[in-house]
Amino acid sequence: MSVIRQNLQAVQRRIGEAADNAQRPANSIALLAVSKTFGADAVIDAASTGQRAFGENYLQEALDKMTSVQTERPDLKLEWHFIGPIQSNKTRPIATHFDWVHAVDREKIAQRLSDQRPIDMPPLNVCLQVNISGEASKSGLSPDDVPEVARRVAAMPRLRLRGLMAIPEATDDPQQQRVPFRQMHDLFSRLQAEGLPIDTLSMGMSGDLDAAIAEGATIVRIGSAIFGARDYAKQ
Ligand SMILES: *Cc1c(COP(=O)(O)O)cnc(C)c1O
């Protein structure tokens, strides 16, 4: 069995254990395989285990990879998630080629995605990115601004607001990891209580997926634990 397939099984076991510990059904957590910097062959290998959802950060790399996968394996129906920062001049190809966008952090970007989502496609699934650790260097809405923006985005006709996404400040301490994830869950619950029909908390990566699941993540975005270390020099 390939390394990628072994890694995928190990990650699925880890998700299952974290779900058990949190007394949550394992199928309440979706695995997004983050394939950035890896080629179409890696995606096809992962897809051979049944993995269908893939996350990408870099638009041109993603579009090229989609074309290669489609050419080699036209039978594969994959779900593509754009998880990187979004420049406003790149919204049209994102709205045209992806099923999900995780890192919407401005109303203006959401408006463009809605305006540009092709009418023959289902509404684009979006999450609002929250700068939960308040890091100056990170993108994302401040938690205070989220409810207002969420209401506006939820009303956009060609988008389906699914929930919230965060990349908290990195720490190795599992207890510390849980703090921002818990704050995200609180914010998420508050929006639901206000009547927004959201169902997604996109949080947790290779180093902190267990803490994220303990605090209610419904999508974990996993790259290196599946595909190995990234070599950005190859880009
Ligand atoms: C790269 C990336 C991931 C995956 O990170 P790993 O630590 O490799 O699991 C998840 N989310 C986002 C937004 C990323 O950019």
The ligand as an SDF file (V2000), in Angstrom:
LIG
                    3D

 15 15  0  0  0  0  0  0  0  0999 V2000
   -1.7790   24.0380    4.4470 C   0  0  0  0  0  0  0  0  0  0  0  0
   -3.0500   24.2230    5.1580 C   0  0  0  0  0  0  0  0  0  0  0  0
   -3.6350   23.1760    5.9100 C   0  0  0  0  0  0  0  0  0  0  0  0
   -2.9610   21.8380    6.1340 C   0  0  0  0  0  0  0  0  0  0  0  0
   -1.9180   21.9770    7.0480 O   0  0  0  0  0  0  0  0  0  0  0  0
   -1.1140   20.7010    7.6100 P   0  0  0  0  0  0  0  0  0  0  0  0
   -0.4650   21.2350    8.8290 O   0  0  0  0  0  0  0  0  0  0  0  0
   -0.1770   20.2770    6.5580 O   0  0  0  0  0  0  0  0  0  0  0  0
   -2.1190   19.6520    7.9220 O   0  0  0  0  0  0  0  0  0  0  0  0
   -4.8680   23.4160    6.4870 C   0  0  0  0  0  0  0  0  0  0  0  0
   -5.4950   24.5980    6.3460 N   0  0  0  0  0  0  0  0  0  0  0  0
   -4.9780   25.6160    5.6480 C   0  0  0  0  0  0  0  0  0  0  0  0
   -5.7310   26.8900    5.5280 C   0  0  0  0  0  0  0  0  0  0  0  0
   -3.7340   25.4640    5.0440 C   0  0  0  0  0  0  0  0  0  0  0  0
   -3.2120   26.5030    4.3690 O   0  0  0  0  0  0  0  0  0  0  0  0
  1  2  1  0
  2  3  1  0
  2 14  2  0
  3  4  1  0
  3 10  2  0
  4  5  1  0
  5  6  1  0
  6  7  2  0
  6  8  1  0
  6  9  1  0
 10 11  1  0
 11 12  2  0
 12 13  1  0
 12 14  1  0
 14 15  1  0
M  END
$$$$
